[in-house]
Every structure is written in structure tokens, then in C-alpha cells.
Amino acid sequence: MAHSSPFTDAIRARSPESTRPPADDVPDLPGCESFPLTERELETFDERIEAWDARTETAWRVRDVSPWHEQPAQRLAMLSARIASVRGAPIECFGSASLVRLDAAGRRRQLLQADNVVYVHPARWKDRGRRVDVDADLLPDVVLEVDHTTDVRRWKLGKYQEWGFPETWVLVPWKKSVRAPGLTIHVRDAGGAYRQAAESAAFPGWTAVEIHRALTEEPLSAVVWRALERVGRALGERDGTSPEDDPLTRSLLATAERRGEARGETRALAKAVVSALRARGIDVPADIASDVDRLAGRSFETAMAVAMACSDAADFRRRIHQAVR
């Protein structure tokens, strides 16, 4: 029996019978080829498929699987990780996880696989794994479909709407694709229908134009990185988190702070040494600071001993080399 969740009740009907596809609901998947696949074979089938139907025990897979189709999905995982580090809380991508509808006996009756699925709040998904039960589990915040040689709008996009997915991105990556390049964001409205949106609801402020650029640009420009930072901070403000809440970012900030303190101590030490040399009447060359930097981490007493024992600038440098060996 499907259970109720405060995170999903507002966006989808919970009864699988209320959205059971009609008997003539035959997948229309341009750019794909069909092949027989039993439910038992499906258990161990490790290739990616677009869809599977239990009534006919038929699966569909993309004819032209190439880096041009796979790369944007991998890029999205990397971009999400960067946004998460700025936000200060994890975002997880589960790739082509199986999105399934089950019958009354708990057997799969229909299955879809997207190019990537994204959970902005992965901790809320209790039964995390490679399979998402559409009628019981928390649905992903974003589903990505790459239309390089396929066309999900013909049938698959309608299934995502029917099954209650809150947001689907349809990406046509490059000019070499079959259709004009771009990214379309489909957001589920209060009535359950998809509407095209200029920006993502899951990633506040991230526009369709910016997402397309981020998923396809080589190399990534400063414009893309600034957009990722902006979106990460917007998510953090919405959720009450900050970069300091991310363990790696927190460690890097602490390291930078320690280095800053060390540089400050080194500058103070150099100033004291130079003052001591001048007080003794020793001519101090302009580049002497680079030699003083060698004393970083040494005690103040050691540095002053070198300054007080040397006979001239050349002797000062020689003694520094000896002190830091």
C-alpha cells in the first residue's frame, strides 16, 4: 500500500489505480528500438533502457548511444555537487534509476529510466536505491532527459506528468542534434499539468538558458561558475545553510585561515628582523624579505639570533640557509 508523505501529497495523487494507463498505452519512442525482455531478465539486465512494459514484456533502448548523449547527464552530477558545496548541504544524482509503477502484487508493470534524476533533499528519501516506486517513494526534484537523437515529448514527457514528477528538463544539447539546441523546463502546476518555465523551481533562479550553457559549454566559463554560486547561495538562504556547513568547504576555509595567519606572522617577523639589521647599521637590500620568508615557522628568538650574529647582508643570507636546513 502506498504511504502518505508530507513532501509528496501536494504534488501527486497517491492511488496507482487513479492513473493506471489505458490498455492501448503503447510507448511512442522515436530514436529507440524495441526488444523482448521478460521480467526475470529485467532483474539482471545491466544496460540502460528508456522504458519497459510488463504487458508485452518489451523494452526500448536508444539506437545511438554516444558521448553526445551521455555527457550532459554526467555533467549535471558534477554541477550539482558544486552547487551543494556552496549551499552547505548535499544534493545527489542517481543517474538512470528505474522509475516504476507496481501492480497490486508488487510486481513491476511499467518502468522508465531517465538520463539522470536529482534529489535536492536526498535525506528525505528513506528507501534510497536504484529503484523509485512512483506511488510510494519521494519523487526526484528534477528529471533530466537528453534529446540528442530521441524525442521524449512524443510519449515519455506525458508519462512524467501523469506520474506526478514535479520538474522535468528536456535538453537538446548541440547543433549536431536532430532538433534545435536548448533546454526546456517543465514544472508541474497546482492542477497537475506541466507548464514551461523560464527557470527551475528546484534550483531557484537557475534559468533554462544558464542550465543549457552549463550542461554543454566547453570549457566552462566564469559566467557558468558565477551562476552556480548564485544558485547555491539561494538554496542555502532558503534552507538555512551556508558554505561553512559543507565539510570540505569548512576544511578549506580553515586551511586558508591558518595560511593567512602564518603569512601575517611571517610579515611581522620580517619587519622585526629588518629593523634589527638596520639598527646595527647593516645595509638591507630591497629583496631581503624573500630571504626572511625562509624563516617561516621558526621561533622569534632564532630569527633575531641570525639578525644579531651576521656581519653583513651576505652573511645574513648564509646564516638563514643554515638555519632552515
C-alpha positions as CSV (number, residue, x, y, z in Angstrom):
1,M,0.0,0.0,0.0
2,A,1.3,3.5,-0.9
3,H,2.1,5.6,2.2
4,S,1.5,9.3,2.7
5,S,4.3,11.8,2.8
6,P,4.1,15.5,3.5
7,F,6.7,16.1,0.8
8,T,4.7,14.4,-2.0
9,D,1.0,14.7,-1.1
10,A,0.8,18.2,-2.5
11,I,2.2,17.3,-5.9
12,R,0.6,13.9,-6.9
13,A,-2.3,11.6,-6.4
14,R,-1.3,8.6,-4.3
15,S,-3.6,6.0,-5.8
16,P,-1.9,3.9,-8.6
17,E,-5.3,2.9,-9.9
18,S,-6.4,6.5,-10.5
19,T,-3.6,6.9,-13.0
20,R,-3.4,3.4,-14.5
21,P,-2.6,3.8,-18.2
22,P,-5.2,2.6,-20.7
23,A,-4.8,-0.7,-22.4
24,D,-3.7,1.0,-25.7
25,D,-0.9,3.0,-23.9
26,V,1.8,1.9,-26.3
27,P,5.2,3.7,-25.9
28,D,6.0,6.0,-28.8
29,L,9.8,6.5,-28.5
30,P,11.4,7.9,-31.7
31,G,15.1,7.1,-31.9
32,C,14.7,3.9,-29.9
33,E,14.5,0.2,-30.8
34,S,12.3,-2.3,-29.1
35,F,13.3,-5.8,-28.0
36,P,11.7,-8.6,-25.9
37,L,12.7,-8.7,-22.2
38,T,11.0,-10.7,-19.6
39,E,10.5,-9.6,-16.0
40,R,13.1,-12.2,-14.9
41,E,15.6,-11.0,-17.5
42,L,14.9,-7.4,-16.4
43,E,16.2,-8.3,-12.9
44,T,19.7,-8.8,-14.2
45,F,19.7,-6.6,-17.3
46,D,22.5,-4.1,-16.8
47,E,22.2,-1.9,-19.9
48,R,20.3,1.4,-19.8
49,I,16.8,1.3,-21.3
50,E,14.3,4.1,-22.0
51,A,11.2,2.1,-21.0
52,W,9.8,-1.4,-20.2
53,D,6.2,-2.7,-20.3
54,A,5.1,-5.8,-18.4
55,R,2.0,-6.5,-20.6
56,T,4.1,-7.2,-23.7
57,E,7.4,-7.8,-21.8
58,T,9.1,-5.4,-24.2
59,A,11.9,-2.9,-23.6
60,W,13.1,0.1,-25.6
61,R,16.6,1.4,-25.8
62,V,18.3,4.3,-27.7
63,R,19.7,3.3,-31.0
64,D,22.5,5.8,-31.0
65,V,24.2,5.8,-27.5
66,S,27.2,8.1,-27.7
67,P,29.1,10.5,-25.5
68,W,27.0,13.3,-27.0
69,H,24.0,11.7,-25.3
70,E,25.7,10.6,-22.1
71,Q,27.9,13.6,-21.2
72,P,25.3,16.1,-20.1
73,A,23.9,13.7,-17.5
74,Q,27.4,13.2,-16.1
75,R,27.9,17.0,-16.2
76,L,24.7,17.6,-14.2
77,A,26.1,15.4,-11.4
78,M,29.3,17.5,-11.2
79,L,27.4,20.8,-11.3
80,S,25.0,19.7,-8.6
81,A,28.0,18.8,-6.4
82,R,29.4,22.3,-6.9
83,I,26.1,23.9,-6.0
84,A,25.8,21.7,-3.0
85,S,29.2,22.8,-1.6
86,V,28.1,26.5,-1.8
87,R,24.7,25.7,-0.4
88,G,26.2,23.7,2.5
89,A,24.0,20.6,2.2
90,P,24.2,17.6,-0.1
91,I,22.5,17.2,-3.5
92,E,22.5,13.7,-5.0
93,C,22.1,12.5,-8.6
94,F,21.2,8.8,-9.1
95,G,21.7,8.6,-12.9
96,S,19.3,6.3,-14.8
97,A,17.5,4.9,-11.7
98,S,14.4,2.9,-12.5
99,L,11.2,4.7,-12.1
100,V,8.5,2.1,-11.7
101,R,4.7,1.6,-11.3
102,L,3.8,-1.6,-9.4
103,D,0.7,-3.8,-9.6
104,A,-1.4,-4.9,-6.6
105,A,1.0,-7.9,-6.1
106,G,4.1,-5.6,-6.0
107,R,5.3,-6.6,-9.5
108,R,6.6,-4.0,-11.9
109,R,4.1,-3.2,-14.6
110,Q,5.8,-0.2,-16.2
111,L,9.3,1.2,-16.0
112,L,11.0,4.3,-17.2
113,Q,14.6,5.4,-17.0
114,A,15.7,9.0,-17.4
115,D,19.2,10.2,-18.2
116,N,19.6,11.5,-14.6
117,V,17.4,12.1,-11.6
118,V,18.2,14.7,-8.9
119,Y,17.3,14.9,-5.2
120,V,17.8,18.3,-3.8
121,H,17.0,16.9,-0.3
122,P,18.3,13.3,-0.6
123,A,17.9,12.6,3.2
124,R,14.1,12.8,2.8
125,W,14.2,9.7,0.5
126,K,14.1,6.9,3.1
127,D,14.3,4.0,0.7
128,R,17.2,5.2,-1.4
129,G,18.3,2.8,-4.1
130,R,18.3,2.2,-7.8
131,R,14.5,1.9,-8.0
132,V,11.9,4.6,-7.3
133,D,8.4,3.4,-6.6
134,V,6.4,6.2,-8.2
135,D,3.4,5.6,-5.9
136,A,5.2,5.3,-2.6
137,D,8.6,6.9,-2.7
138,L,9.7,10.5,-2.7
139,L,9.9,11.6,-6.3
140,P,13.1,13.2,-7.5
141,D,13.1,17.0,-7.7
142,V,14.4,17.0,-11.2
143,V,14.3,14.5,-14.1
144,L,16.8,15.1,-16.9
145,E,16.1,13.8,-20.4
146,V,18.7,14.4,-23.2
147,D,17.1,14.6,-26.6
148,H,20.1,14.1,-28.8
149,T,18.5,11.5,-31.2
150,T,15.3,10.8,-29.3
151,D,12.1,12.8,-28.6
152,V,10.7,12.4,-25.1
153,R,7.9,14.8,-25.9
154,R,6.1,12.2,-28.1
155,W,5.2,10.0,-25.1
156,K,7.7,9.9,-22.2
157,L,7.1,13.5,-21.1
158,G,3.4,12.8,-20.8
159,K,4.2,9.8,-18.5
160,Y,6.3,12.0,-16.3
161,Q,3.4,14.4,-16.0
162,E,0.9,11.6,-15.4
163,W,3.1,10.0,-12.8
164,G,3.4,13.3,-10.9
165,F,7.1,14.3,-11.3
166,P,7.4,17.9,-10.2
167,E,10.0,19.1,-12.7
168,T,11.5,17.6,-15.9
169,W,14.3,19.1,-18.0
170,V,14.4,18.3,-21.7
171,L,17.8,19.1,-23.2
172,V,18.8,19.2,-26.8
173,P,22.5,19.6,-26.4
174,W,24.3,20.8,-29.5
175,K,23.7,22.0,-33.1
176,K,24.6,18.5,-34.3
177,S,21.5,17.2,-32.5
178,V,18.4,16.4,-34.5
179,R,16.4,19.4,-33.2
180,A,17.4,23.0,-32.4
181,P,19.6,23.1,-29.3
182,G,18.2,24.4,-26.0
183,L,16.7,23.3,-22.7
184,T,13.1,23.3,-21.7
185,I,11.9,23.3,-18.1
186,H,8.6,21.6,-17.5
187,V,7.2,22.4,-14.0
188,R,4.1,20.8,-12.6
189,D,1.4,23.3,-11.6
190,A,-1.3,23.1,-8.9
191,G,-3.6,21.3,-11.3
192,G,-1.1,18.6,-12.1
193,A,-0.3,19.7,-15.6
194,Y,3.1,20.7,-16.9
195,R,3.8,24.3,-17.9
196,Q,7.0,25.6,-19.4
197,A,9.0,27.8,-17.1
198,A,11.9,30.2,-17.7
199,E,13.7,29.0,-14.5
200,S,13.9,26.0,-12.3
201,A,11.7,25.6,-9.2
202,A,14.1,23.1,-7.6
203,F,17.2,25.2,-8.2
204,P,15.9,28.8,-7.5
205,G,17.0,31.4,-10.1
206,W,18.8,28.9,-12.4
207,T,17.4,29.8,-15.8
208,A,16.9,27.4,-18.8
209,V,19.5,29.4,-20.8
210,E,22.0,29.1,-18.0
211,I,21.4,25.4,-17.4
212,H,21.8,24.6,-21.1
213,R,25.1,26.5,-21.2
214,A,26.3,24.8,-18.0
215,L,25.5,21.3,-19.4
216,T,27.1,21.9,-22.8
217,E,29.8,24.5,-22.6
218,E,33.4,23.5,-23.1
219,P,35.3,24.7,-21.2
220,L,33.0,26.1,-18.5
221,S,33.3,29.9,-18.3
222,A,33.3,32.2,-15.4
223,V,29.7,33.1,-16.2
224,V,28.7,29.5,-15.5
225,W,30.6,29.3,-12.2
226,R,29.0,32.6,-11.0
227,A,25.6,31.2,-11.8
228,L,26.3,28.0,-9.8
229,E,27.4,30.1,-6.8
230,R,24.3,32.3,-7.0
231,V,22.0,29.2,-7.1
232,G,23.9,27.5,-4.3
233,R,23.6,30.6,-2.1
234,A,19.9,30.9,-2.9
235,L,19.3,27.3,-1.9
236,G,21.3,28.0,1.3
237,E,19.2,31.0,2.1
238,R,16.0,29.0,1.5
239,D,17.2,26.1,3.7
240,G,19.1,28.0,6.4
241,T,22.6,26.6,5.4
242,S,25.8,28.2,4.2
243,P,29.2,27.1,2.7
244,E,30.6,26.6,6.2
245,D,28.1,23.7,6.7
246,D,29.8,21.7,3.9
247,P,32.7,19.6,5.5
248,L,35.1,20.1,2.6
249,T,34.5,23.8,2.2
250,R,34.8,24.2,6.0
251,S,38.2,22.4,5.9
252,L,39.4,24.5,3.0
253,L,38.3,27.7,4.7
254,A,40.2,26.7,7.9
255,T,43.3,25.9,5.9
256,A,43.1,29.3,4.2
257,E,42.7,31.0,7.6
258,R,45.7,29.2,9.0
259,R,47.8,30.2,6.0
260,G,46.7,33.8,6.3
261,E,47.7,33.8,10.0
262,A,51.1,32.2,9.1
263,R,51.6,34.9,6.4
264,G,50.8,37.6,8.9
265,E,53.3,36.1,11.4
266,T,56.0,35.9,8.7
267,R,55.4,39.5,7.7
268,A,55.7,40.6,11.4
269,L,58.9,38.5,11.8
270,A,60.4,40.0,8.6
271,K,59.7,43.5,9.9
272,A,61.4,42.8,13.2
273,V,64.5,41.3,11.5
274,V,64.9,44.2,9.1
275,S,64.6,46.7,11.9
276,A,67.3,44.8,13.9
277,L,69.7,44.8,10.9
278,R,69.2,48.5,10.2
279,A,69.7,49.3,13.9
280,R,73.1,47.6,13.6
281,G,74.0,49.7,10.6
282,I,73.8,46.9,8.1
283,D,72.6,47.9,4.7
284,V,69.4,45.9,3.9
285,P,68.8,45.1,0.2
286,A,65.3,45.5,-1.2
287,D,64.9,41.8,-1.8
288,I,65.9,40.8,1.7
289,A,62.3,39.9,2.5
290,S,62.4,36.8,0.3
291,D,65.3,35.5,2.5
292,V,63.4,36.3,5.7
293,D,60.4,34.3,4.3
294,R,62.7,31.2,4.7
295,L,62.3,31.6,8.5
296,A,58.6,31.0,8.4
297,G,57.7,28.7,11.2
298,R,60.9,29.4,13.1
299,S,60.8,31.0,16.6
300,F,61.3,34.7,17.0
301,E,64.4,34.0,19.0
302,T,66.0,32.0,16.2
303,A,65.3,34.8,13.7
304,M,66.7,37.5,15.9
305,A,69.8,35.4,16.6
306,V,70.5,35.4,12.9
307,A,70.0,39.1,12.6
308,M,72.2,39.9,15.6
309,A,75.0,37.5,14.6
310,C,75.5,38.3,11.0
311,S,78.2,40.7,9.8
312,D,76.5,42.0,6.6
313,A,73.6,41.2,4.3
314,A,75.5,38.3,2.6
315,D,76.3,36.7,5.9
316,F,72.7,37.1,6.9
317,R,71.6,35.1,3.9
318,R,74.2,32.5,4.5
319,R,73.1,32.0,8.1
320,I,69.4,31.9,7.1
321,H,70.2,29.0,4.7
322,Q,71.9,27.2,7.6
323,A,69.1,27.9,10.0
324,V,66.4,26.3,7.7
325,R,68.3,23.2,6.7
